[in-house]
Amino acid sequence: MYVPVWPGKPYPLGASWDGKGTNFALFSENATAVELCLFDKQDREIRLPLTEVNNFVWHGYLPGVGVGQRYGFRVHGPYTPQEGHRFNPNKLLIDPYAKALDGDIQYGAEIYGYSSDDPDLDLSFSDLDDALLIPKAVVIDESFDWGDDQLLRTPAHETIIYETHVKGFTKLHPDIPESLRGTYAGLAHPAAIAYLQSLGITAVELLPVHHFLTCPGHLVKTGLTNYWGYDSLAYLAPHASYSASGTQGQQVTEFKQMVKALHAAGIEVVLDVVYNHTGEGNHLGPTISLRGIDNCAYYRLVEDNPRYYMDFTGCGNSLNVRHPQVLKLIMDSLRYWVLEMHVDGFRFDLASALARELYEVDSLAAFFDIIHQDPVISDVKLIAEPWDVGQGGYQVGKFPLLWSEWNGKYRDTIRDLWRGADSTLAEFAYRFTGSSDLYELNGRRPHASINFITAHDGFPLNDLVSYNEKHNEENGEDNRDGESYNRSWNCGVEGPTDDPEILELRNRQRRNFLVTLMLSQGVPMILGGDELGRSQQGNNNPYCQDNEISWFDWDLAEGNAALLNFTRQLIYFRRQHPIFQQRKWFQGRAIHGSGVHDIAWFNPDGGEMTEAQWHDGFTKAIGIFLNGEEIATRGERGERIMDDSFLLFFNAHHDPVEFLIPSGLQHREWRVVIDTNQPRFVEVEICYKGDKPIPVEARSVVVLQRR
């Protein structure tokens, strides 16, 4: 079959259909030849040389080739792993700019660039063809009727994030049709959206949706899979198996429909993105895309031994963000998801790895510079996971302006507080008020802190109060994987129990964590399912568990109705009161003519905290006054913002503590609105005034409101 190849254009990269034909363009700096490979419905292949090269971009235009056409590339060049080159034209390669992929990778010896799996023989060359095992890129029609949809731009300080998984959230939902469960369409279903709206969250943060693979090796051999999705293959393509339609390229339309439906419900979409590494692994991994297109350009190689990869991620490789084309790929991907897919922001996995110019993490790295200068990306939510596994990779508090961070110090401090560890109240005070010690000096605001207690990586909330140790045996790694230091407390028994006292304590602890999270300054992030009491059976690393360990059990909603309703009330309570979601830092300024401040800290006896008590790790009880009449934040039109005032009494002791209202506040009446010793918000009017002591049970929080 004759297919004409016109010169075409070097830009845009990837496959671009114009209604009459398709332009194909691929970057490879060190290739000697590139072939475009077209596949028909029977997987018969036509190879077409791309002879036009501009600025290392190989390109051609094919008239008559249109939507639905499946394709890949074969790239010729030196196979000299000792020099960093791993070209092998026997391997069909996925277009890094593919907008959609058809099928999942199949595993066999053919997908490796070398001919043996012996660690010393990756220097050999494989002549096996793998075209039947590799997903094919698909030419798509990018048109879509967005109507009046646009980014929601919910102010950062008003944002409440719900971290969840496209498949896990919907897979067992009884009110979603079976054919839609586990898909983008399932998450767009009215039942799913109604539930999210009923919670009151403002954004969903989705675990990776870039098309990914399960890395060959342990998981494939044991029948497990890459459930979380942190091994990307194509940074512009939605993961195909999350599509309900099963039609080539339709996952793009389905994803857009999901975003449009969530936006219509007032819910932003934030994507967890993995630009630090790919699923091709280390020097023994398969040749699927970037490795065969131009290994030296796309990956960080060991400088004095480029056969091997720099690995700041623990996943075998790290992208070479110092290379202009790699930066371009990342930026083109980010812009595509904002402009074409309408997502509202990104959470960058192991973001410190992206900031490494050499070995150290550099907060002024080219990656940050280019994002700050980009008019599209600089205007959406940017959230960093501020660490990687390399030396010096823990960078909490050190990211530049525009960025928020997963605040690991917040997580650790609040966990320590409620498990009774010897942590200081000074540390708690910093975390509760937005972590000014981490973010204020470089000009950032409280919303730079993404506060979380639990996330996909680690115990869910139910397991945090039910297990002291991880129980990851189902992962097939002899319980060696996952974090061993969880800062968790099982309340007296490891795992499930029928003991009513322990169950009551666990329920109270869950409410303690949720109240602390929702009333802290900064942006709260809830792990999806925590409000239902979801358990992973003690598994703190279920990255490979695409089953009931990870999927939401919606039957829990009935047995945990009190927890679910409490969470809904709590989220509504936060959103109702601007004092808990301030744009600026507390200043502790005195109101003229009185000794009252915008925030003040007290002992249980009503006296102000002493310096010694702040740094005494044994002190477990503290009172906080939040003055609704002295909020530093102004409204959108510069108007003064007023709110009710609150007294918060935290008792992390194992014994009850009586608190007194500070003397300057005793003349007003205070109503109890939250007592975590109770399974719901306080409905009976309980008021305190004067010097009447306020009982706060062991390990509980009491919140009083003054109207």
Residue, then its C-alpha position, 0 to 999 in steps of 0.5 A: m500500500y502506497v502512502p505519500v509522505w509530504p515534508g510536513k512541519p516540525y511543530p507541534l510535536g506528536a500527531s496533529w490532524d487538520g481535517k485533511g491529513t495528519n502531521f507527525a513530529l518526533f524529537s531525537e537529537n542522536a538518531t540517525a533515522v526515524e520510521l513512522c509505523l502505521f497499523d491497520k485493524q489487523d495490526r499489519e504494519i506500514r513503515l514510512p521513513l521520515t526524512e525531514v529533520n529540523n532542529f532534531v525534529w523528524h517530521g512528515y505530513l500524511p494526506g488522508v490519514g485521519v482520526g483513529q489511525r494507530y501508529g508508533f515509531r522506530v528509531h535508528g541510531p547507535y546501540t552503545p549503552q556504555e556511551g548512553h545510547r540504546f537505539n534499537p529499531n526492532k522496538l516499536l516506540i510510543d510517541p511521547y506526545a501521544k494524546a491517546l493510546d490503544g491497549d496496554i503493554q504485553y510482557g515478553a522478552e521482545i520488549y527489552g532492547y537487549s537479548s538477555d535478562d542477565p544483569d551483565l548482558d544488557l550490553s547485548f542487542s535484541d533483534l526480536d520485534d515487539a510491535l504486537l506487545i506495545p500499545k499504539a498511539v491514536v490520532i484523535d479529534e481534539s474538538f469538544d463542546w465545552g459550553d461555558d466551562q472554564l477553570l473554577r479558580t477557587p481561592a487557595h485559602e477556601t480550598i478543601i481537597y479530597e484525594t482519591h482514585v478514579k477507579g477505586f472511588t467508583k469501582l464498588h459504588p452501588d448507584i453507579p451502573e456496573s459498566l461505568r464503575g472504575t472509569y472517568a464516566g463513573l466519576a462523572h455520574p450524578a451519584a458520584i458527584a452528589y456524594l462529593q457535593s454532600l461532603g462539601i469539598t471544593a477539589v478532587e485530587l486524582l492519583p495519576v491518570h497519565h497512561f501508565l504501565t505495570c513495570p515488568g518484574h515482581l508485580v507481573k510475576t506475582g499477578l499484581t498490578n500498578y494500581w496507583g499509576y506512578d509509572s507514566l508512559a505518555y504525559l498527554a494521554p489519559h489512562a486508557s483502562y479508565s475509559a468506559s467506552g473502550t473505543q480508540g481515543q474516546q478516553v479523551t472525550e470521556f475525561k473532558q466530560m468528567v471535568k465538565a461535570l465536576h466543574a458544573a458541580g463546583i468541584e475543581v480537578v487537580l491531577d497528581v503528575v509524575y514528571n520525575h521518572t518514567g515506567e521504563g525503569n533502570h538499565l535492565g528495564p524495557t525499551i518502550s518510549l524515551r529510552g529508544i527515542d533518545n536515551c541520552a537526551y531524556y534521562r539523567l545518566v551517571e556522568d562517568n558511566p552513562r550505562y546507568y541512570m541517576d535515580f532520585t526517585g527509587c524507580g530506576n531512572s530520573l528525567n533529565v530536566r536540564h535538557p531543553q526538550v525534556l523541559k518542553l515536554i513537561m511544559d507542553s504536557l502541563r499546558y495541554w491538560v489546562l488548555e485542552m482538558h480544563v484541569d485546575g491544577f497539579r500535584f507534582d510527585l517527588a517534586s524535589a527530583l525536578a529541581r535537581e540541576l546537578y545533585e543538589v536541589d536548587s529552588l531556582a532550577a530551570f524547572f521553576d523558572i520556566i513555570h513562573q514565566d508561563p502565563v498558563i501554568s503560573d495561573v493554576k494550583l501548583i502543589a509539590e510533594p517536597w521530597d525525593v529519595g536522593q540526598g538532601g531531597y527533603q525540602v519541606g518549606k523550601f519551594p518558591l513563590l506560587w507553590s503550595e506543598w504537602n506539609g509532611k511536618y504538619r502530618d508528623t506533628i499532628r500524629d505525634l500529638w494525638r498518639g501522645a508522643d513527647s512533641t512540643l506545643a510550640e511545634f503544634a502551634y506552628r503547624f496549627t496556624g499555617s506553618s509560618d516558620l516554613y513559609e512566611l519568610n519567603g513571602r508565601r501565605p498560609h495556603a502554601s501549607i497543604n495540611f494532611i494527616t493521611a494520604h494514599d501513601g500510608f495508612p488511611l485514618n481508620d488504620l492510623v488508629s488501629y495498627n501500630e505496625k504495617h501489614n503488607e504481606e499481600n504485596g509479596e515483598d515479605n512486609r519489607d516495603g512501605e514506611s516502618y515508622n508510621r507514627s500510628w497508635n492502635c489504641g491498645v489492640e492491633g487490628p480489628t477488635d470487638d472491645p467497646e472501649i477501644l472502639e470508642l477511643r478509636n472513633r474519638q481519635r478519628r474525630n480528633f484528627l479531622v477536627t484538628l485538620m479542618l480548623s488549622q490554617g492552610v489548605p486541608m486535604i482529606l484522603g478519600g474514604d477516611e470519612l467512611g472508615r475505609s480500611q486497608q487491613g493494615n497495608n500502608n503501601p497498597y500501590c499494587q492492590d487493585n482490589e478490595i484492599s484499595w477500592f471504596d467499600w460503600d457499605l461502610a457508609e451505613g455502619n459509619a453514618a455518624l463519622l460521615n455526618f460528622t465530617r460533612q458538618l465539620i467541612y461545612f463549619r470550616r467553610q462557614h467561618p472565615i476565621f479558619q481559612q485566612r489569607k494572611w498570617f496571625q499577628g497577635r496584635a492587641i485590639h486598642g484598649s484591651g489585652v485581647h489579640d487575634i489569637a492567644w494561647f492559654n494553659p488549662d487554668g486560663g493563664e497565658m502559656t509560659e516559655a518553658q511550657w512551649h518547649d516542654g514535650f510533656t505538656k499535652a493540653i492547650g487552649i486557643f482563642l481565635n478572635g473573629e473581630e480582628i481578622a487581618t484578611r480583607g474581602e474581595r472589595g476591601e471590606r472588613i471581614m467579621d466572624d464569631s470568636f472561638l475557644l478551642f481546648f485541645n487535651a491530648h492527655h490520657d486523663p480528663v482536664e478541666f479548662l477555665i475561660p481566660s479572665g478577659l473573656q469570662h464576661r461573655e457567654w460561650r456555647v459548645v459546638i464541638d466535643t470530640n467525645q461525642p459522635r456528632f456536633v453538639e445539638v443540646e445548648i451547653c453554655y459557659k460563662g465566668d470561671k465555671p470549669i469546662p471538662v475536656e475528656a481524655r484525648s479530645v477537643v472541645v470547641l466553644q463559639r461566641r456569637 
